[in-house]
Each structure stands twice: as C-alpha cells, then as structure tokens.
Amino acid sequence: MTENKNTRREFIKSSAIGVAALTLGGIGMSAKSYGRIFGANDRLNVAVIGLGRRLGAFIDPIAQAKSNVELIYLCDVMESQMTKAAATFATKLNYQPKLEGDFFKVIVDKKLDAIIIATPDHWHAPGTWLAAAAGKHVYVEKPCSHNPYEGELLIKAQSKYGKIIQMGNQQRSAPESIEIINEIHNGIIGKAYQATAFYSNSRGRVINPQQAPVPAGLNWDLWQGPAPRKNYEHDTWDYNWHWYGWDYGTAETGNNATHEYDIARWALQVEYPEKVMVDAAKNHWMDDGWTMYDTMEATIKFPGGKTIKWDGKSRNNYSTYGSGRGTIVYGTEGSVYIDRDGYKLFDRDGKLMRSRKAGSNEGGTQLGGGGDMSTIHIQNFFEAIRGKEKQNSTIEEGATSTLLCHLSNIAYRTGEVLECNPSNGHIINSENAMKLWNREYEKGWEPNF
C-alpha cells in the first residue's frame, strides 16, 4: 500500500495546515442540527484509527446494541492490522466496515460523526485537531499529546470547533473511583495533601534498532506523520517506538503515568504545578535499544502544600505497594488506596475502614486489553456527543494531567529542577527546558490555528 499523497496535500492545503480554514458540513452545528443528521435513533457513525494492541478496548463499546453506533471505517497504515481488525470485528458485527489506509480520506467523509484515535503518541494531538477541524468528535487514547504545546492546542481546538474531545483516561468513568474521590473531596480523610502514584512492570530486553527495509504493507511516510522524516529502523513501527528516542513516544511516564497522575490530580483537586523534581535513569540491559530511563521517581509540588509523587519501574516488577499500578491518597485523617480493582479506605491509624471491589475486568499492566472501564468511558463519549451525558473527563482534564508526564520527562531530559507558573504550568526558570515545550514538525504538518 502506498500513501495517497495528493489526498494529504490537498487536505492540508485546504485546511491551512489542517485546521485554520477548513469548512465542512458539521462544524459548529447545534445539537438540534446533529439530531437531524443522526436521525430518530441517534445512531453515530464512527471510525477507529490505529488498530494495534489497544483495539480490544473498542470492540464491546462499538458492538454493544445500547451504544447505537455503526463502525464505518477501520483505518491503519499497516495492511495486516486492518485485515486482523476486520476479522476480529466480524465475530461481533453483522456488517463489514470499510478498510482504509489513508487517515485523510476517512476524516473528510461527511457521513462520519466521530473517530477513535489509537495511533502512536506522536499522531494523537495532530490527528485530533485535524479531525475536529473536519467536523468530527474525537476519542483519543492517552497521552493526548506528544508535548505540552500540543495539549494547549487541543484545548484550543475543542473551543474553536465545538467538538467533543475525550482522552482515554478510562478510570475517570469507574464507578468505584468516582465514589471514593467524591468522598475524598467531601473530607472523608480530612484534608488530602499527598498522593503517591505508581507503576511497575517486567519489560525485558529491547531489540537494538538498525536500518532495515520498510516492512511489507506499511506506509512508513504516513506512519511518521508530523514527525521529521527518518529512514526506517527494524521493529520501530510495532510498539518499540515507545523506547526509541523522543520523535514518536513519551517514555513510560507518558505511556502509563498518564493514568495514575490523572487519578492523583483528580483526588487532590490540583491543576498546574509550581515545581517538578525527578530522579530517573536507565538501570536495566544497558546495551539494549531502550534509549531513555526505565526507572523514575518524581516529586511534583502544587500550590496549597499538595504533592504528587510518582514511582515508575518499567523493568523491575517488585510489587512495592501491593499491585502493579495505582494511587495512594494521604489525608490528615486517613488514607485511600485506589486502583483499577476498586479502593480501600483506612483511618489515620492504618485500620481498614471500608473497601469496594470493582466490578470491572479492566486490565492492569498487560499490553493492550480493555474491559468494562474502557467500555463505560467510550460509551460516555458517545452519549456526550448526543448531549445525553456530561463528559466524565473533558480534554482540559486530560491535557492537564498529561502535562505532568511531559514536565517529568523534560526534567529528566534537562537534568534540572523545574519551576513552573502555577497558572498554566509553563517553565519559568529554564529557557533550555522551555525549548522542549514544543517539537520540530515535518514541513507541512506544523499546527497553524
């Protein structure tokens, strides 16, 4: 498969680099107008962009009758991914979605109402604002941005185009998490002052990348998208892009801390930090292809004497806190342990006062997956489009939590303690660090809105 470059160029040209001047049916339309498009049954036409390991999370929320959606496109830059995804959905649907390798052909389809983006990180924000400019609502997997500037642009795009944009921070839709965090806000543990967020995994040795032919069926140019062009290196396209430098991924902090930072920030009711300090290093398989830290401890200070700590161990699976991932919230009168399995409430003496087990089957640290929590979160996105539910997490919330990942990475990359403006998170003590607020884009992909 080769990319239809004319499609991309014409779309970018017509949209002033994708967002500035595109005018298509659906942009800025009222809820009443949407009702006419959807028809009496409010059916939504959706597409999934990126059909890799996260695909399993989208099957149930699309296939369930109560979602009332029709999957009209499966899109990926790798032909084999589309074939596999089509076979997977064939067991759940009584119709066949179209297979399309060109993102730009998908988003200009006027029949399409919403897209789900599950591409590599560097595509998340550009894909979102291009789709929003084309009149589509967007569910974008975490992290919602590749760098802090893109997070700001997503908030701007949501406001400009009036689309529903929701990040895949699915624990925001977990009934147990909603329950206990509301209670934390109401003082069940007194004043909440600190949260320790954690993740541990047993990732192994990573292949050392070497220049290689582009795999059969892969549109390498479109895979790179907004990133500066490079020759293909072995195994880059399939997951290991996470660890091969900063052009495509956001390291383990962007990959997984996004979730736990989000819960911690939600529980503490904090927004932008005033100081970020990290201790991070690569400690395992020093000669392999992994190019950034695999271990990080971060301390993030907020106004009001509140602190979030991050303990991330990608390649040492010691269960420091009793599970592979989660968040512990400390208050003046007690503590709460929150993870995808539910919560445990303790008094100040450490006595277990109450617990609630999650009914969800959501995965913890394994690759891909999905589960009840993702299903509820995606269905909340669908209902928010219809105007029947309030979003459990807006893109403002998603982008603000993702910023903590970016600041942690910037502190690691510069070796500096970052002092930030608590009104917007901007770094105020280092021009060198602030240079990493944005990225270099491939010519023609620069955001311009």
GUBAKE-492483 format. One record per residue (C-alpha): residue in one letter; x, z, y. Coordinates in steps of 0.2 Angstrom, whole numbers, padded with zeros to 4 digits, always signed. Layout:
N
AXZY
...
END
This chain:
449
M+0000+0000+0000
T+0006-0004+0017
E+0000+0003+0033
N-0011-0007+0044
K+0000-0005+0059
N-0012-0016+0070
T-0025-0003+0067
R-0014+0011+0073
R-0008+0002+0088
E-0025-0004+0093
F-0032+0014+0091
I-0018+0022+0101
K-0019+0008+0114
S-0037+0010+0116
S-0036+0029+0117
A-0021+0031+0129
I-0011+0039+0115
G-0026+0044+0105
V-0035+0055+0117
A-0036+0051+0135
A-0048+0037+0137
L-0057+0034+0120
T-0076+0032+0122
L-0086+0031+0106
G-0103+0035+0101
G-0105+0054+0098
I-0093+0060+0112
G-0101+0074+0122
M-0118+0071+0114
S-0131+0085+0114
A-0137+0095+0099
K-0153+0085+0101
S-0144+0069+0100
Y-0135+0074+0085
G-0151+0079+0077
R-0157+0061+0078
I-0140+0055+0070
F-0141+0067+0056
G-0160+0064+0053
A-0173+0076+0047
N-0162+0083+0034
D-0147+0086+0045
R-0135+0078+0032
L-0117+0077+0038
N-0106+0063+0033
V-0088+0069+0030
A-0071+0064+0025
V-0056+0073+0018
I-0039+0068+0025
G-0024+0073+0014
L-0028+0075-0005
G-0014+0086-0011
R-0014+0104-0018
R-0027+0110-0006
L-0040+0098-0012
G-0048+0111-0024
A-0054+0121-0009
F-0065+0107-0003
I-0074+0102-0019
D-0088+0115-0020
P-0092+0116-0002
I-0094+0097-0002
A-0103+0096-0019
Q-0115+0110-0017
A-0133+0104-0013
K-0135+0118+0000
S-0121+0111+0011
N-0131+0095+0013
V-0116+0083+0016
E-0111+0066+0010
L-0092+0063+0006
I-0090+0045+0013
Y-0071+0044+0013
L-0056+0051+0003
C-0040+0047+0013
D-0022+0049+0009
V-0005+0040+0012
M-0001+0040-0007
E-0012+0029-0018
S-0011+0040-0033
Q-0018+0055-0023
M-0033+0045-0019
T-0035+0040-0037
K-0034+0058-0043
A-0045+0065-0030
A-0058+0052-0034
A-0058+0056-0052
T-0060+0075-0048
F-0075+0072-0037
A-0083+0060-0049
T-0086+0075-0060
K-0096+0083-0046
L-0104+0069-0037
N-0117+0056-0042
Y-0109+0043-0030
Q-0092+0037-0026
P-0084+0039-0009
K-0073+0026-0001
L-0054+0027-0004
E-0045+0023+0012
G-0026+0025+0016
D-0027+0022+0034
F-0032+0038+0044
F-0036+0027+0060
K-0049+0017+0050
V-0058+0032+0045
I-0060+0041+0062
V-0067+0026+0070
D-0081+0024+0058
K-0097+0028+0068
K-0106+0035+0053
L-0093+0049+0051
D-0098+0066+0058
A-0084+0077+0053
I-0067+0077+0044
I-0057+0090+0034
I-0038+0088+0038
A-0026+0095+0024
T-0011+0085+0028
P+0007+0092+0030
D+0009+0103+0045
H+0016+0090+0057
W-0001+0080+0056
H-0013+0094+0059
A-0014+0095+0078
P-0012+0076+0081
G-0024+0072+0068
T-0037+0084+0075
W-0036+0079+0093
L-0036+0060+0088
A-0052+0064+0078
A-0060+0074+0091
A-0057+0060+0104
A-0066+0048+0091
G-0081+0060+0092
K-0078+0069+0075
H-0079+0088+0072
V-0063+0094+0063
Y-0059+0107+0050
V-0040+0108+0050
E-0030+0118+0037
K-0018+0131+0043
P-0007+0131+0053
C-0017+0122+0065
S-0002+0116+0075
H+0017+0112+0072
N+0022+0121+0088
P+0015+0132+0102
Y+0011+0117+0114
E+0000+0109+0101
G-0010+0125+0099
E-0014+0124+0118
L-0018+0106+0116
L-0031+0110+0103
I-0040+0122+0114
K-0040+0109+0127
A-0046+0096+0116
Q-0061+0107+0110
S-0066+0110+0128
K-0064+0091+0133
Y-0073+0083+0118
G-0085+0097+0114
K-0082+0096+0096
I-0082+0110+0083
I-0064+0113+0078
Q-0061+0126+0065
M-0045+0131+0056
G-0044+0136+0038
N-0041+0154+0041
Q-0054+0157+0027
Q-0053+0176+0026
R-0062+0177+0043
S-0078+0172+0033
A-0075+0185+0019
P-0090+0197+0019
E-0079+0212+0015
S-0066+0208+0028
I-0080+0206+0041
E-0087+0223+0036
I-0072+0233+0037
I-0064+0225+0053
N-0081+0228+0062
E-0079+0246+0056
I-0061+0247+0062
H-0067+0241+0079
N-0080+0254+0079
G-0067+0268+0076
I-0068+0272+0058
I-0049+0275+0058
G-0048+0281+0076
K-0038+0270+0087
A-0029+0256+0077
Y-0012+0255+0083
Q-0001+0245+0070
A-0004+0233+0056
T+0009+0228+0043
A+0006+0210+0036
F+0015+0205+0020
Y+0018+0191+0008
S+0029+0190-0007
N+0031+0175-0020
S+0044+0170-0033
R+0048+0152-0027
G+0063+0145-0036
R+0077+0133-0033
V+0073+0118-0022
I+0080+0101-0025
N+0094+0095-0013
P+0086+0080-0004
Q+0096+0064-0005
Q+0091+0047+0002
A+0080+0038-0010
P+0068+0023-0011
V+0051+0027-0005
P+0040+0031-0020
A+0028+0018-0025
G+0011+0019-0017
L+0017+0030-0002
N+0015+0024+0016
W+0031+0033+0022
D+0028+0027+0040
L+0011+0034+0041
W+0016+0050+0032
Q+0029+0053+0046
G+0015+0050+0059
P+0020+0059+0075
A+0037+0064+0069
P+0053+0055+0073
R+0057+0041+0060
K+0069+0045+0046
N+0075+0037+0030
Y+0066+0044+0015
E+0074+0058+0005
H+0070+0062-0013
D+0055+0074-0015
T+0051+0076+0004
W+0033+0070+0003
D+0027+0082-0010
Y+0027+0100-0004
N+0046+0102-0002
W+0044+0095+0016
H+0040+0114+0019
W+0058+0119+0017
Y+0067+0103+0023
G+0070+0107+0041
W+0058+0108+0056
D+0052+0090+0058
Y+0037+0092+0046
G+0035+0111+0041
T+0034+0128+0049
A+0043+0138+0036
E+0034+0152+0026
T+0028+0160+0041
G+0018+0145+0046
N+0013+0142+0028
N+0007+0159+0024
A+0009+0172+0038
T-0004+0162+0047
H-0017+0171+0036
E-0011+0189+0037
Y-0006+0188+0056
D-0024+0182+0059
I-0031+0197+0050
A-0019+0209+0059
R-0023+0202+0076
W-0041+0202+0072
A-0041+0221+0067
L-0030+0227+0081
Q-0040+0216+0094
V-0025+0209+0102
E-0021+0192+0109
Y-0004+0187+0116
P+0012+0197+0113
E+0025+0204+0125
K+0040+0205+0113
V+0045+0197+0097
M+0060+0203+0086
V+0064+0196+0069
D+0077+0199+0055
A+0077+0184+0044
A+0089+0174+0033
K+0091+0163+0018
N+0095+0175+0004
H+0092+0165-0012
W+0100+0150-0020
M+0112+0147-0006
D+0117+0130-0011
D+0100+0123-0014
G+0089+0111-0002
W+0080+0125+0007
T+0086+0124+0025
M+0078+0139+0033
Y+0075+0158+0030
D+0067+0163+0014
T+0065+0182+0019
M+0059+0188+0036
E+0054+0204+0044
A+0046+0203+0061
T+0040+0215+0074
I+0028+0209+0087
K+0023+0221+0101
F+0007+0219+0111
P+0000+0227+0127
G-0008+0244+0124
G+0006+0250+0112
K+0000+0240+0097
T+0012+0232+0085
I+0011+0219+0071
K+0024+0219+0058
W+0027+0205+0046
D+0036+0207+0029
G+0038+0190+0021
K+0048+0187+0005
S+0047+0169-0002
R+0058+0171-0017
N+0058+0189-0021
N+0041+0194-0029
Y+0043+0213-0029
S+0026+0220-0025
T+0031+0231-0011
Y+0013+0235-0006
G+0004+0233-0022
S-0002+0215-0021
G+0006+0198-0016
R-0002+0197+0001
G-0012+0207+0013
T-0013+0218+0028
I-0012+0237+0031
V-0020+0243+0047
Y-0015+0260+0053
G-0025+0271+0065
T-0025+0288+0072
E-0037+0295+0059
G-0034+0284+0044
S-0028+0268+0037
V-0036+0252+0029
Y-0028+0241+0016
I-0036+0223+0017
D-0033+0208+0006
R-0042+0194-0002
D-0048+0206-0016
G-0058+0217-0003
Y-0052+0233+0005
K-0048+0252+0003
L-0051+0265+0017
F-0040+0280+0017
D-0041+0296+0028
R-0026+0302+0038
D-0020+0312+0023
G-0020+0296+0012
K-0035+0301+0002
L-0045+0286-0004
M-0062+0287+0005
R-0071+0271+0000
S-0067+0254-0007
R-0076+0237-0009
K-0071+0224-0021
A-0073+0206-0016
G-0085+0195-0025
S-0074+0180-0021
N-0062+0171-0033
E-0051+0166-0019
G-0033+0163-0024
G-0019+0174-0018
T-0001+0167-0018
Q-0003+0152-0030
L-0002+0135-0024
G-0017+0126-0018
G-0033+0133-0026
G-0048+0138-0016
G-0063+0149-0020
D-0078+0157-0013
M-0070+0162+0003
S-0065+0144+0007
T-0082+0138+0002
I-0091+0150+0014
H-0079+0146+0028
I-0081+0127+0026
Q-0100+0129+0025
N-0099+0140+0041
F-0090+0125+0049
F-0104+0113+0043
E-0118+0125+0050
A-0109+0127+0066
I-0109+0108+0069
R-0128+0109+0066
G-0130+0123+0078
K-0137+0135+0065
E-0122+0147+0064
K-0109+0154+0075
Q-0092+0150+0070
N-0083+0164+0061
S-0067+0159+0069
T-0065+0147+0084
I-0050+0136+0086
E-0045+0148+0100
E-0043+0162+0087
G-0034+0150+0075
A-0022+0144+0088
T-0018+0161+0095
S-0014+0168+0078
T-0004+0153+0073
L+0006+0156+0089
L+0013+0172+0081
C+0020+0161+0067
H+0028+0149+0080
L+0036+0164+0090
S+0043+0172+0074
N+0051+0155+0070
I+0058+0152+0087
A+0065+0170+0087
Y+0074+0166+0071
R+0080+0149+0076
T+0087+0155+0093
G+0093+0172+0086
E+0085+0180+0102
V+0073+0194+0105
L+0059+0185+0114
E+0050+0192+0129
C+0033+0184+0132
N+0020+0183+0145
P+0005+0193+0138
S-0007+0182+0147
N-0003+0166+0137
G+0012+0170+0125
H+0025+0159+0135
I+0043+0165+0133
I+0049+0171+0149
N+0067+0177+0145
S+0075+0162+0137
E+0075+0143+0143
N+0083+0139+0126
A+0069+0147+0116
M+0056+0139+0128
K+0063+0122+0123
L+0056+0125+0106
W+0038+0127+0113
N+0036+0108+0110
R+0043+0095+0099
E+0050+0077+0100
Y+0037+0064+0096
E+0039+0047+0089
K+0037+0035+0103
G+0019+0030+0105
W+0012+0047+0097
E+0015+0058+0112
P-0001+0068+0117
N-0007+0062+0134
F-0023+0072+0139
END
